[in-house]
Amino acid sequence: MVSLVSLLYLAVLRSLFIASNGLILRELTLKYRISLTRREWIGLPFATSLGNLLIPFSGGLVARAAYLKHRHSLPYAQFTSLLAATYLVYFCVIGAAGFVVVATSMAGTTCYIPLLLFVGIVVVANTIAGMLPSVRLPWQNRLAGTLNNALEGWTVIKKDRALLVRLAFYSLLNLFLNGLSFWVVYRAFDPYSSSFASMFLVSLLSTFSILVNLTPGNLGIAEAFTAVSSGILGLGTGMGILVALTIRISTLVPSLLLGALFSFILGKGMTGTSGKHP
């Protein structure tokens, strides 16, 4: 059983994990000369998390885009381009962190070579994507529009080396907080479970579930990724399910409480402020 102390630690970690997304949001909006208040860059991730739990297909992100459009006049196209570029940076950091952990901690295990190849491919794929020239696809369809937005956002970010470094650092912080959450839960269920490296790798691999975001809060999909990853790394599929469900519940509490609170505060602040900056 998970102790009350562990649950309290976990609730704090999940709150910090959600809030760390605000640091990334703050840096990106500053690029477009939008200075978010502390209440906004801390509160928007919680409101987004709440929206994602209630609405499928990342409904919280749609609400965030609407807020930034209404409150700060950030066009939807620019929001989409920055979001796509953020994912590119995020998965590049995931691949690099995963490669280092696998190379230094997993040698001699049966999954060493497959994992090393997987994270290596992630790094190479993201590096190649990051080196693509600033071009626009000529086709008029949704896929071409999404790719063009991603290329546009990446062009803006990669020209600013300082911004790129800050985004990579905040992404790594976000991943560390997530990995620490997994470590707390695994050790709560089994104090003699495997090393932090294995648990951290489970958290990294489970992050890929956001690429298949079809259900509210990615319900069921995130749990499946965690269970499979836990089984691959020898921590047990059943244990992976328990860990995923505990992470889900501990994330639900701050998302509901703080998400509702910040949604009310930020929503109230939008009244009569369309297109105006604070």
Rosetta blueprint (number, residue, H / E / L):
1 M L
2 V L
3 S L
4 L H
5 V H
6 S H
7 L H
8 L H
9 Y H
10 L H
11 A H
12 V H
13 L H
14 R H
15 S H
16 L H
17 F H
18 I H
19 A H
20 S H
21 N H
22 G H
23 L H
24 I H
25 L H
26 R H
27 E H
28 L H
29 T H
30 L H
31 K H
32 Y L
33 R L
34 I L
35 S L
36 L L
37 T L
38 R H
39 R H
40 E H
41 W H
42 I H
43 G H
44 L H
45 P H
46 F H
47 A H
48 T H
49 S H
50 L H
51 G H
52 N H
53 L H
54 L H
55 I L
56 P L
57 F L
58 S L
59 G H
60 G H
61 L H
62 V H
63 A H
64 R H
65 A H
66 A H
67 Y H
68 L H
69 K H
70 H H
71 R H
72 H H
73 S L
74 L L
75 P L
76 Y H
77 A H
78 Q H
79 F H
80 T H
81 S H
82 L H
83 L H
84 A H
85 A H
86 T H
87 Y H
88 L H
89 V H
90 Y H
91 F H
92 C H
93 V H
94 I H
95 G H
96 A H
97 A H
98 G H
99 F H
100 V H
101 V H
102 V H
103 A H
104 T H
105 S H
106 M L
107 A L
108 G L
109 T L
110 T L
111 C L
112 Y H
113 I H
114 P H
115 L H
116 L H
117 L H
118 F H
119 V H
120 G H
121 I H
122 V H
123 V H
124 V H
125 A H
126 N H
127 T H
128 I H
129 A H
130 G H
131 M L
132 L L
133 P L
134 S L
135 V L
136 R L
137 L L
138 P L
139 W L
140 Q L
141 N L
142 R H
143 L H
144 A H
145 G H
146 T H
147 L H
148 N H
149 N H
150 A H
151 L H
152 E H
153 G H
154 W H
155 T H
156 V H
157 I H
158 K H
159 K L
160 D L
161 R H
162 A H
163 L H
164 L H
165 V H
166 R H
167 L H
168 A H
169 F H
170 Y H
171 S H
172 L H
173 L H
174 N H
175 L H
176 F H
177 L H
178 N H
179 G H
180 L H
181 S H
182 F H
183 W H
184 V H
185 V H
186 Y H
187 R H
188 A H
189 F H
190 D L
191 P L
192 Y L
193 S L
194 S L
195 S L
196 F H
197 A H
198 S H
199 M H
200 F H
201 L H
202 V H
203 S H
204 L H
205 L H
206 S H
207 T H
208 F H
209 S H
210 I H
211 L H
212 V H
213 N L
214 L L
215 T L
216 P H
217 G H
218 N H
219 L L
220 G L
221 I H
222 A H
223 E H
224 A H
225 F H
226 T H
227 A H
228 V H
229 S H
230 S H
231 G H
232 I H
233 L L
234 G L
235 L L
236 G L
237 T H
238 G H
239 M H
240 G H
241 I H
242 L H
243 V H
244 A H
245 L H
246 T H
247 I H
248 R H
249 I H
250 S H
251 T H
252 L H
253 V H
254 P H
255 S H
256 L H
257 L H
258 L H
259 G H
260 A H
261 L H
262 F H
263 S H
264 F H
265 I H
266 L H
267 G H
268 K H
269 G H
270 M L
271 T L
272 G L
273 T L
274 S L
275 G L
276 K L
277 H L
278 P L
